[in-house]
């Protein structure tokens, strides 16, 4: 149930990002659900490997490089899902930061209940 809740919250956040910023476009809720699913799968499987490889630079930047990794993952996912477009690195970075903040609040709400 918690996984479903997080999935829907992430999809709604992706849709909200289309209204908040230029360069971030999601056609509809169905595409947002697919994008959120793919992003979640990549974050679960590939992201830990990338973070391990980039550990030295991540340590030098005190963990801020993690946002760059998350932005690159978002940007990568947008390249192969029709209807989900991110034009440029800056919208991907801002989107990654907003998704992180929403995820932080979601995790806090889940743990509180």
Secondary structure, DSSP 8 states (H G I E B T S, - for coil): -HHHHHHHHHHHHHHHHHHH-TTEEE--HHHHHHHHHHHHHHHHHTHHHHHHHTHHHHHHTTTTHHHHHHHHHHHHHHHHSTTEEE-SHHHHHHHHHHHHHHHHHHHHHHHH-
